[in-house]
Amino acid sequence: MEDKICSICDKQFKGYGNNAYPVNDGICCNECNHLIVLSMRFNLKYRGGYKND
């Protein structure tokens, strides 16, 4: 598996990566997924940001 570049921090990582939505439309590393993406998703969910609930 080839190295990929995180669309949030621009660091190289190995593996499949994670969906970076709602931060951007790219793929992110595990660290950015845990620290940035998941917290943003929780905030949107519980503050009414998602319209399909």
Number of C-alpha atoms within 10 A of each C-alpha: 6 7 12 17 16 22 18 17 11 11 12 12 16 13 11 14 17 17 17 20 15 13 16 12 10 15 19 29 24 18 13 17 21 13 10 16 22 16 12 15 16 12 13 14 13 9 9 11 12 11 7 5 6
